[in-house]
Amino acid sequence: MSVLVSLVFVSVASSAQWNEFRGPQGEGHTDAKLPMEVTAQGHIWKTPMPGKAWSSPVVWDNQIWFTNAEADGHKLWAVCLNAKTGKLIHNKLVFEIKSPQKSPVAMNSYASCTPVIEEGRVYVTFGAHGTACLDTKTAEIIWQRQDDELTCDHFRLPASSPILHGGRLYLIFDGADRQFVVALDKATGKTQWRHQRAFEFGTNNGDRKKAYGTPAIIKVGDQEQLIAPAAVATEALDPVTGKLLWTARTGGMNASGRPLYGNGLIFINNGMGSLGAIPAVGGAEREAKWSTRRNIPKKGSLLLKGEHLYMVADNGVASCLVAATGEVLWSERLNAGEFAASPILCQDRIYCFSLSGKCVVLAASPKEFKVLARGEFEEGFMASPAVTGNALILRTKSAVYRVE
């Protein structure tokens, strides 16, 4: 009996909208006609943005949304800009937090979770500090949650982004004390199901149980699956019921890259610098078809183009691998410093943005490593880019730019 394996993510959003982290299908792909050279001097507009927040922008029609926060986490905002002019439309104070969770490191922010948007509604989360749904026209809060059911000890602050599918908002809470996945009714915010991580972590160290993963919906044959990476393992859940479908021991901690699916494999990278290719078809317990630890991004997500994987490691080394086998075709240093933001693929070009503010455009070619253009911005990138029309929406540590 043959099994048909779908090679695409499930998405109900128009490709014209950059509606979630990594775009309309969570893959970081766009068919836009983006500029070859991306520099601060080439911007159409620039809007300064105070605060400390690493969430990536999302776009719906003429609105750009992202979250913002004070460096100490006491005030948390949802911000909306006009996509054509960069002018501020909304600066909504969503939550005031009397006693924010503290972090032993300064790398993360209190607003690192990217929103998800649809017609008339934008959904923002700040992890245990609160989740809310806002009206995109008025910025009024439709519903909000700050109850004990949606809490955990993030220890190093939250960063998992939500996704929408089938009338549900999916969130991951992988803290040092509790680790679970939850589905909320997008209309009311009420919990529809909650899945406690069902595998053994093999440690009592809460720091090694944390993760920052964003889930993905895929379809294998006739079955939709919610792929939810965690520290140590990745789980696949039924999106409707939350039932556990299968588990794969993908290793590591702090998983933050978004899963990718293609060529019959699900690709998971984690915060310990490991990449595993999990078979999409199999039993309840799965092992990677192949895995590697060579120049794998610990923070950024991967790109899949046809039969090849592209990635930029935190140390600034870009690589191209054969998706089916993990064979490295090329691996070269970008000479642009370190990286945390996820790259995007525009037709045959890859756009990469570094912590020091460098933009490097590469050829998406398995045959050779080729730098096509370089640009620079005053401050570096933690947030990943968004696309609207033929323009890039770029958030640096201090401003938002439109470049086209």
N, C-alpha and C positions, 0 to 999 in steps of 0.2 A: 504493500500500500504506500503510495507516495504522499509526502507531506509538503504542502505549499507554505513556504516561508516568505512573508511579506518583507520587502526591503526598505520600507519607508516608515517614518514616524506617523502617528495618527494626529491630525491637526484640523480644527474647524475654523481657524483664523485665516483670513485672506492673506496671501503672500505680500500684499501691499502694506500690511501692518506689521511693525516690529513689536509684537505684543507681549513678549516674555523674555526671560534670560536666554540669550543665544538666538533670538528671532522666532519667526512663526512656526517652525517645526523643531526648534531646540537644537539645530545643527550648526548654526553660525553661517548659513549660506545666504547669498543674495544674487540676483540677476541684474542689479542696478548698474548703471554706467558711472562708476565711481572714478574720481580723479586718480591719475597715476601717482602724482606727487601730493602728499598730505603734509602740510606745514601750518604753523600758527599764523603765518603771514597770509595764507590763502583762505582765511576764514570769511564766511559771509556775515556772520555775527559771532560775538563772544559775550557771554553773560557771566560775570563773576558770581561765585557761589561760596559764601562763607560756611564754616562748620567743618566737621570731619565725617565723611560718609563715602563708602565705596560702592554703593548700589549702582547698577548699570541703568541707563535710561531705557524706557520703553516708549513706543510711539503708536498713537491711533489718530488717523487723519491729521489734523493740524495741532495736536497736543503732544507734548513730550512730558512724561512723568518720571519721577525718581523720588527717593526718600533722602532725608537729610537729618542731621543730628548735631547737637553740641558735642564737643569732644568728651565731656564728662557724662553724657548720656541722660541728662535730666529732661531735655526737651527733644521730641521726635516729630519730624514734619513729613508731609507729603507735598511735593513741589511740582507745579505744572508750568511749562513755558510754551509760548507760541512757536511752533516749528518754523514758521517763515521769518519771524522777526527776532526771536529770542527773548521777547518781552515776558515778564512774569505775569501769569494769569492767576495762579493760586499759590499761596504759601500757607498751607493748612497745618496748624499745630494739632496733631492727632492725639499724642499722649504726653503728659507730664509725669515723670517718674521720680518719686521721692528718693528711693534708694536703688539706683541701677546696679546691676551685677558688675563686679569688678573683674579685671583681667590682669594676669601677671605680665602680659606683653602688650606693646603698643601697636602691633602690626594691624590688628583688626579694628573695626569701627562699630558703633552702635546702630548704624544704618547701612549694613552691607548686603542685606537681602533685597534683591531686585523685585519690583512690583510685577504684577501681571494685569493686563488691561483688556477689556472688551468694550463693545458699544455701550456707552453710558455708565460704565462701572470700572473702577480701578481698585485693586486689592493690594494692600500693603501689609507687610509683617515685619516686626522687629523682634522676632523670636518670642522668648518668654515675657518680654516687655509689652507685647500686645499685637493683635492682628485686627484689621479693620477693612471694611468695604466703603468706598466713597463714591458719591455722584460726581461724574467728570465735569458736568456743567457748573455745579454750584460748590463742589468740594465738601458738601455736607456729608456727615457720617451716616450711612444707612444702617450698619451694624458694627459692633466691635466686641472683641473678646479679650479679657485680661484675667480669666479665671484660672484656678489651680489645675484644671484638666489640660491646659495648654502651656505648661511650664516645665522647665528643666534647668539644671545648672549648666549654662553654656561654658563656664570656666574661662574661655578665651573669646567670649562674645559670639553672637549668632552670625550666620552667613548663608543658611539654606534658603533658596528662593522658592516661592509657591508656583504651582501650575494649575490651569483650569482644564476640565474635561468632563463632558456628560453631566453638566449641572453641578459639579463638585469642585471645591477648592482643595488641593492636596498640599499638605505641609509635612516636613520632616523635622522632628525634634530629637537629635542625637546628642544628648548632653553627657556630662560626667556622671550624673546620677540616674537619669532615666533616658531611655532610647525608644522612640516610637514613631509611627507614621499615622497621620490622621486625615480623614476626609470630612470636609464641612459642606453643608448645603450652601451653595453660593448665594442664594437669595436671602437666607436668614442667619447664616453663620453657625447654625446648630450642627452638632457632631452627628454624622451619619455612621461612621465606624472609626475605631481606633485599634491599631495593631501594635502590640508590644513586640519588640525585636525578639525573635524566637530561637536564636542561636546562642551558643556559649562564647563569650569573648575570650575566655582563657586567661583573664587577668582581673585583679581587684583594683588596678590603677585606673581611676576615672578619666584621667587625661588621655588614656589610650582607647577609651570608648567613644570619644567625641568624633563628630564628623560634620561636614558642612554641605552635604550633597543636595542637589536639585534632582527630583525624580523625572522620569520620562515615560510616556505612554507609547507602547509599540503594539503591533498586531502580528501574531504568529499563527498562521492558518486562519481560523475563525475566532481565535481567542485574543482579546485585548489583555495586556499585562502592564502593570505599573512597576517599573524598574526603579528600585529605591536603594541606592548604594549607602553603606554604613562603614564604620571602622570594622575591620576584620572580614566582613562578608557583605554580599549584595543579596537582597531579597526581591523576588517578583511576587506581586500581590494581584488579586482580582480587583480591578478598579471599582467595581460595584459593591462588593461585599467586604473587601479587605482580607479575604482568605489567602493564606500563604500558598503559593503555587510551587515555588522552588527556591533553593538557596545555593549560592556559590561562595566558596571561601576565597575571596579576592584579596585578603590580606591588608596590612597597613592600617593607618589611622588617618583621621582628618580628611576623608574623601570629600573633594569639592568639585572636581570636574563633572560635567554632565554626561550621562551615558550616551553612547552612539550605537546605532544598529544598522547593520548591512552585511552582505555576503554571508548571511546565515549566522552571524556572530554578534554578540553584544560586547562592546569595548568599555572597560572600566579602568580609570587611572585613579590612584590614591595619593594621599599626602605623605607617603613614605617613598614615593618615586617608583612605583610599580604599575605596570600595565598588564591586564589580562584580557584575553578574548574568550568569552563564554559562549558555548553553543546555545543557539536559540531554541533548539529542540533537544529534549532529554528528560531525565528523571527528576525526582524531587531534590536530589543532591547532585551538584554538577561541579566539574573541574574545568579549568581553562584548557582550551585547545592548545594555546601557547601563551607564554608570558615573558616579560622582559623588564629589566631595571635600567636599561641604558638610556640616559638622557630623556627621562619621562617627566612631564610637568607635574608638580605637586599641587599647584593651585589652578592653573588654566585648564581649559577643556581642549579636546582633540578636534580635528577636522577629518571628515571622510569624504573623499571624492572618487567615486567609482570603486576601483579595486585597491585604492591606496589611502593610507593614513598619513596626515601631516600634523606636526605638533611643534611647540616651542617650550623647552624646559625652562625652569626657573632661572637657570644659569645662562640663558640666552643662546642655547644650542638648538637649532632647528633640524628636524629630521623628517624623512619620508620612509614609510615602511609598507611592505606588501601586507594588505589587511588579512589575507587568508593564512599567512604563515608567520608574520612578524619579521620577515627578512628586512634588514636595513639596506635601503638603496643609496641613501646619502645622509650625512649628519655633519652639519657645519655650524660654526659660531657666527652669530649675527653681528657681533661687536657693537652692541647697543645696551650693554648692562644687563640687569636682571629683569625678569618678567613675572607678572601676576595676572594681568588681564588675558582673556581668551582671544585668540585671533579669529578673523572672519575670512570666509572664502567668497570672492567675487569673480565668478566665471573662472578664468585661468590665473587669478592672482590671489595671493594671501597677504592680508594686512595684519601687522603685528605692532603692538604698542607696549613700550617698556616703562619700568619704574622711574627711569631718569628722563622720560619725555620724548624718547626717540620713536619714530615710526619707520618701520622697514617693510617694504613691499617686495614679496618674493614671487617667482614664477611657480605655479602649482603644477610642477612637472616631475614625474618620477625619473626622468632621464638625467637631470642635472640640477644642482643647486645654483640658482641665479638670482641675485639681488637686482630688482628693477628700478627702485627709487628709495631715497631716504628723506626723512623730514624730521623736524624737531619742534617741541613745545616747551614753554617755560617751566612747567611742572609736570611731574610724571603721572602715569596711569595706573590706577588700581581697578577702576571700572572698565568693563568691556564695551566696545562700540555698539551703536545702533545705526540703523539705516532708514531713511525716509526719502522717497523719490530717488534721485541720483546723488543724494547727500549723505555724508557721514555725520552722525551726532556723537561727539566725543566729550567725555567727562574726564577732566584732569582732577588733580587734588584741590584745585581752587577755582575752576571755571568750567562752563559748558560751551562747546563750539559747534557751529555748523560749517562744514567744509565740503565744497563741491566744485 
